[in-house]
Amino acid sequence: MITRKMGRYFFSLMAVGMLTAFALGLLTMKALQAQPKAAAVVFDGRLMSGERPLDVLSLREIAGELRDDAAILDAVTAYYAANAERLALVFNEPDDQRLRGLFGMYIVHLSQPYNTVPSGWAGYTLRQFIDADAAHCGLYSRAQGMVYTALGLRWHEVGVDGGWHGLVEAQIGEGWETFDATTNVWASISVGGLIGGMERRVRTFYTPVWDPSADEIYRRHYTESGGYYSVPDLRAGLPLWGISVRPARWAITASG
C-alpha cells in the first residue's frame, strides 16, 4: 500500500525529473543556437575581375625614379589625395578607409611578379621591393604595411601555418578585414575569422597572372619554382579558408 507520505515522495521525484528534463532541453537548444551557422562565401559582384586592369598606377609607377622611401610614400599619399574621388568610382567603394586598403593592396600587387627571391635578401625598403626581380608573400606584406602606415591605416601582418602564407589585415571601422596583396583579394573579415569559418564577403581584383597581354614574367613562377609558388591556387583558396581550405593556425608577425 502506498502511503500518503510515499505518494508525496514519488510526486516530488517526478517533478524534479520533469524540471531537469526541461532545463536540459533549454540548455541543448541554447547550445545549438550558439553553434556557428554553416559558413557562406558571398562573392561581391561590384568588382570581380581577373582580366581587366583598373585605371590605377602601380607602386612602381608612382615611385618612378625616387630612391628614398619617405619620398616614395609621399608620392603615394599625394597620388591618393589627388585621385580619391576617382578611385572611389574605379574601385566602386564609398568607404574611405576600405578604399585606402584596396588601393594600397592593388598598387603593391601590380608592382612585382610572384616568385622565389634571392637567399638572404630581406627587402627592408620599398625601393628594394620595387627594384627586385620578384617578391614572395612576406615581401608583399611588408611593402603593403609601409604603404598602409602612410595612408593612415592601422594594420597587422599575419603569418599563417608558420610561414605557409603571409598577408595583411587592416582595421576598417570597428572591425578587421583581410587585404592580400599577393593575390589581390579582399575579404570582409579578419584572418582569424576566415580560418574560424565565419561568413565573409569577397572581392577579387585584376592580376597580371591571368592576363595574356601581361609580361610573361608574371607566369614564370610555374616553371622556375616547380609550381610551389602559385598565385592562382592561393587566389582560389583564400575565399574558402576555414570552409574547405583549412589552415590550422595564424599569428600576428608585425603591426603598424
QUIJOCOR-V58647 format. One record per residue. RES is the residue in one small letter. PHI is phi in degrees with one decimal (* if undefined). Layout:
res	phi
RES	PHI
RES	PHI
This chain:
res	phi
m	*
i	-88.3
t	-76.1
r	-61.5
k	-65.6
m	-65.9
g	-62.1
r	-63.2
y	-64.8
f	-65.2
f	-63.9
s	-63.1
l	-61.7
m	-63.0
a	-63.7
v	-61.5
g	-61.5
m	-65.2
l	-64.2
t	-63.6
a	-62.8
f	-64.3
a	-64.3
l	-62.5
g	-61.5
l	-64.1
l	-62.3
t	-62.9
m	-62.5
k	-64.4
a	-64.0
l	-65.2
q	-66.8
a	-76.2
q	-66.4
p	-62.9
k	-69.3
a	-56.9
a	-64.0
a	-127.5
v	-109.3
v	-106.5
f	-80.3
d	-72.1
g	-76.0
r	-63.4
l	-155.3
m	-123.8
s	-111.5
g	-108.4
e	-122.5
r	-101.9
p	-69.8
l	-84.0
d	-81.0
v	-140.5
l	-71.9
s	-79.8
l	-58.1
r	-60.0
e	-70.5
i	-65.3
a	-70.3
g	55.9
e	-96.7
l	-61.8
r	-105.3
d	-88.6
d	-60.5
a	-61.4
a	-68.2
i	-63.7
l	-67.4
d	-62.3
a	-66.8
v	-63.7
t	-67.0
a	-66.8
y	-63.1
y	-64.1
a	-61.7
a	-72.8
n	-118.8
a	-55.7
e	-64.9
r	-66.8
l	-63.8
a	-60.8
l	-77.3
v	-61.1
f	-87.5
n	53.1
e	-137.7
p	-80.7
d	-78.6
d	-65.8
q	-62.8
r	-65.3
l	-60.7
r	-61.1
g	-64.4
l	-65.5
f	-61.1
g	-62.5
m	-61.4
y	-65.6
i	-68.8
v	-71.8
h	-57.8
l	-74.8
s	-85.7
q	-143.4
p	-75.1
y	-97.6
n	-172.2
t	-65.9
v	-122.4
p	-56.6
s	-61.4
g	87.7
w	-81.5
a	-92.4
g	65.0
y	-73.9
t	-114.4
l	-64.4
r	-63.7
q	-61.4
f	-58.8
i	-67.4
d	-82.5
a	-69.7
d	-77.9
a	-161.3
a	-145.5
h	-111.5
c	-59.9
g	-64.6
l	-75.7
y	-57.1
s	-64.8
r	-64.9
a	-64.0
q	-62.0
g	-62.2
m	-64.4
v	-65.0
y	-63.6
t	-60.1
a	-63.9
l	-85.8
g	82.4
l	-100.4
r	-88.1
w	-143.9
h	-126.2
e	-92.4
v	-120.9
g	-100.2
v	-113.2
d	51.2
g	64.9
g	118.0
w	-58.5
h	-150.6
g	-131.6
l	-157.9
v	-120.5
e	-120.3
a	-127.5
q	-81.0
i	-120.3
g	65.2
e	-93.9
g	-115.8
w	-114.1
e	-128.3
t	-99.2
f	-130.1
d	-100.5
a	-70.3
t	-65.9
t	-107.6
n	63.7
v	-125.5
w	-111.8
a	-130.3
s	-77.3
i	-128.7
s	-73.7
v	-61.6
g	-61.2
g	-65.6
l	-61.1
i	-64.7
g	-77.8
g	83.6
m	-70.2
e	-63.3
r	-148.8
r	-103.6
v	-133.9
r	-129.1
t	-109.6
f	-122.2
y	-52.0
t	-134.8
p	-62.6
v	-57.4
w	-102.2
d	-99.1
p	-64.8
s	-89.4
a	-79.1
d	-56.4
e	-63.6
i	-60.4
y	-72.5
r	-111.4
r	-67.7
h	-64.0
y	-62.8
t	-96.9
e	-73.1
s	-107.1
g	67.6
g	85.8
y	-69.2
y	-90.1
s	-123.7
v	-59.9
p	-57.6
d	-65.8
l	-63.7
r	-65.9
a	-74.5
g	-82.3
l	-54.6
p	-61.2
l	-104.1
w	-57.5
g	81.6
i	-113.8
s	-119.2
v	-107.8
r	-125.4
p	-60.6
a	-93.1
r	-152.6
w	-148.1
a	-152.1
i	-75.4
t	-105.8
a	-162.2
s	-141.0
g	-158.3
